[in-house]
Amino acid sequence: MPTADDLRPLAVDLALLGATLMLFAVDLGLPHGRKRWLGVLSSALLAGLFVLTFFVDTEGSAFGGSYVGGAWPLLFKRIALAAGALAALGSVDHVDRHFPTRQGEFYLLMMFSLMGMTLLPGARDLLLFVVAFEMMGIPLAMMASYAKTEDLKGVHRHAAEAGLKLYLISAVSTAITLFGLSYVYGLTGSTRLDVIAQAPLSPLLGVGMMLTVAGMSFKVGAVPFHMWVPDTYQGAPTPFVAFLSVAPKASGFAAMTAMLLVAFKNNREQVLSVVLLMSLASITIGNLLALPQKDVKRLLAYSGIAQVGYMLIGLVAGGSYGVGMLLFFVSGYVATNMGAFLVLEAIAPQRTGITLDDVKGLSRRSPWLAAALLLFLLSLAGIPFVVGFWGKLMVFMAAYQAGYGWLVLFGALMAIVSLWYYLQVARAAYMGDAPTEEVVPVKVTPTLATAIAVCLTLVLGMGAYPRPFIEQASAAARSFLGEAP
Amino acid sequence: MSFINDHLLSIIVAAPAVAAVLLLIVDDEARLTMRFISLIGATVSLAGSIQVALTYGMAQGGLQRPEKYPLVPSLGIDLSLAVDGWGVSLLLLTGIIIFAGVWATWTLTDRAREFYILLLLLVSGVLGVFVCQDLFIFFLFYEIAVLPMYLLIGIWGSRGKVAADGPFAFVWKRFDVGGREYAAMKLTLMLLVGSAAILVVIFAMYFSAGGRTFDLTVLGHASYPRQMQLWAFPLLWLGFGSLAGVFPFHTWSPDGHAAAPTAVSMLHAGVLMKLGAFGVIRIGMMMLPEGAAYWAPYVGGVAVINVLYGAISAMSQKDLKYVIAYSSVSHMGVVMLGAATLTVDGWNGAIYQMFAHGMMTGLFFALVGLVYDRAHTRWVPSMGGFAKEMPWVASFFVLACLSSLGLPGLAGFVAEFLVFLGAWQSTHWWWALPGIVGAWVTAVYVLRAVRDIFFGEGPRSKEIHHLHDAHGTEWGALWVLGIGLVVFGSYPRLILDFIHLATNEYLPRVASIAAQLAQAP
């Protein structure tokens, strides 16, 4: 019988469960026509939970070590909660406009998915891992195809495809992970990560580890399980894509890091080549396939694949430095990519597909939005004084220190390739002429504007003064690996 | 006042950026306010630079006015500023150019706010590079100086097209060669490839020195393995050199300068290309002396190609901006040549050439902007006889030309003379010869340009009566830069003393290693 003290590492997750149930109750009581407040409420709840994470002590472990607390999981929880709060805020008007009768479910699904995400970083048991993974993934597939039944004007004609692709590839990748885990369990006789770490290396265990890691690449959207990314991004509601493109990635990386550096700690060399290959392939394929894209959401999808490749570099570098910088990169990426998609939502709230032509003339239609978009794109490209630069730099530095100088050069050169397509979007915004002679100002709703402003503040703030964030991430990574602070 | 005095360097660097932020809150229609804010930002930087120069202690020399703010202490990244003799002179140059540049764009109306914001941010970056004493921050400022260029050229650039000609005409048409968007993208991508190379070397130095600090002085006194220096130096040379217009990585420069709006051309050719050359000397040669000594013959050889190739290319251009742009490539070759000599006179000449060429090319581009503004063409064969209508513009143009070809009494002469002197003393005395030939070819093309544009009978000489001389604010840039050329040409010690001080401090270490290498079999 667990005591209250045992549940301390789960404080945030339990509070999130409470918030979710509260949202459910409010949804039942709220009359139609007032449902848009659910979005504001869920955003406020998540923001409150985010603040809560600064005041709770989650040190220790629960359920006999299957679940741990501490700085590392807590930081990932913060990232997920912040992403959720921003995404909910950015979704309010989209959901109210497109799915007026089904608003409650949208936010509930988001909260359930978030629950999976907050559970994942602390999981130290294979079963808990798989459960948390699925808890995170299945609601996402439902949300991706959320617009399907509202398909009255053909606006959401890709919604079914978006959801189905996400779901099917999710299922396949889970199957692969489970297949790998069955080998791991069979050879080690335990589902606990720390026990698995003690097992001697055998060829079969190597196969199991590789399959596990490869399957996990789905959640983060790395090659070879990246095919769902562009189609899902294109067809799903834009504010949801803002959420999908960042939050599951962060938690997916938490899981991958735990697998590589805890469960496979002593046999890490064996899987490293797979991770390195995934990283190289993601950077190359993501950047090259983004070049010809005309749909901005698809472009950002491929760019996201490339970004994941850069994050994987941190994992390749390993050590507290490598994963710490990975964590910093991820947190910067969350603010950046979320912001970029929210700007797209602001530009074309009526549609799910946004082409370069829609962006044209944006700087005349709305100088602030254009400037925000430019900064987000520059951050994605890794340009100084916005957070993306520090992220890439730190990961590169970790890689150089670990002896991967060539990987740094390769990554930096591919980052320049990426700049080409990011600048295509900036070019459309600044140099393209609007399709119509008359300059129509973009109307941005207050909720969406707030969400964008928060993202922009984060991107600029973390870029101008990255020190506290870098130090937090390093400290979390050191506590994760049990090193002295 | 002591606060200002203690933080003078930060103020100089930050003033343009602060002005840029202030511009954000100005009303869209208040163009005059915007111009004044920009002008104030530029003036503060210029005045601060003059103050730094006046109060620089010549007796003790070295790094002065140190300021240090920890940024990421766990990695050893500090925002540390300090100024040496080179810094003083290059700060002054940047201050003068941006001051003149704001005057030169006084009449800009299209999206003026964004223009000034980007321009001022860029200037902050340039100023930062010249005074920062932290390798990492150096790189940051360097990037800031490079990146706004994309938008500056892409949005406000001129629409001039290059006639598709020659065996590769289809390629030219396909990519819109000569168009401003093409030029902007080419410039950005080429310079960033250089940055990628620089970044790797920065990591290599950081980890090889092992002190977990990016401090330039510490890194400069670390001894790096010879093997590393040999691969790292050429990477730096490529990285910084692509911004300095080193052959064959100069190709962004003519397109970029031709497409850029007036103030941006002034700033880019006048100051930004110097960042590249400064980087090669300050980071490449000083930090990696063995690599520099080994590669110096190649650097000098390529610089000679630069001088000649740039001059000959300039001779065959018909577009006025391309003439000036190629002349920049040629003159930057002189800078690199001076650096490669590894002699006191050569290095003094290299830095002085940065200064002189900055002023001169700034004046050139300001004048080209004026001519284009009046005649709506940059095509030299379609001009002629303009001196009658715009005598002062013609006079200033002649002044810039005379400095460009190295007439004694003007700034260009001092610089080129020193560089050729240095070349003669170096182990490769013959470098002086092509250099001098380059100066002669320069005389041919600049004087020919003067003749074709301002004198003689042009094809349209009947219809040029609507042209008029500079007026109002347009005088600002012309007088500032014109007077500068004469003053610094007739009394070079004003700047040269500063430069000499720093050279004397930095060169011996590099030169002695080069001498050891030369004796070794």
Chai-1 contact restraints between the chains, C-beta under 6 A:
chainA,res_idxA,chainB,res_idxB,connection_type,confidence,min_distance_angstrom,max_distance_angstrom,comment,restraint_id
A,I383,B,L147,contact,1.0,0.0,6.0,A-B,restraint_1
A,P384,B,L140,contact,1.0,0.0,6.0,A-B,restraint_2
A,P384,B,E143,contact,1.0,0.0,6.0,A-B,restraint_3
A,Y400,B,F203,contact,1.0,0.0,6.0,A-B,restraint_4
A,V408,B,V200,contact,1.0,0.0,6.0,A-B,restraint_5
A,L409,B,V200,contact,1.0,0.0,6.0,A-B,restraint_6
A,A412,B,A196,contact,1.0,0.0,6.0,A-B,restraint_7
A,A412,B,L199,contact,1.0,0.0,6.0,A-B,restraint_8
A,L413,B,A196,contact,1.0,0.0,6.0,A-B,restraint_9
A,I416,B,L192,contact,1.0,0.0,6.0,A-B,restraint_10
A,I416,B,V193,contact,1.0,0.0,6.0,A-B,restraint_11
A,Y430,B,I155,contact,1.0,0.0,6.0,A-B,restraint_12
A,M431,B,G154,contact,1.0,0.0,6.0,A-B,restraint_13
A,M431,B,I155,contact,1.0,0.0,6.0,A-B,restraint_14
A,R467,B,V72,contact,1.0,0.0,6.0,A-B,restraint_15
A,I470,B,V72,contact,1.0,0.0,6.0,A-B,restraint_16
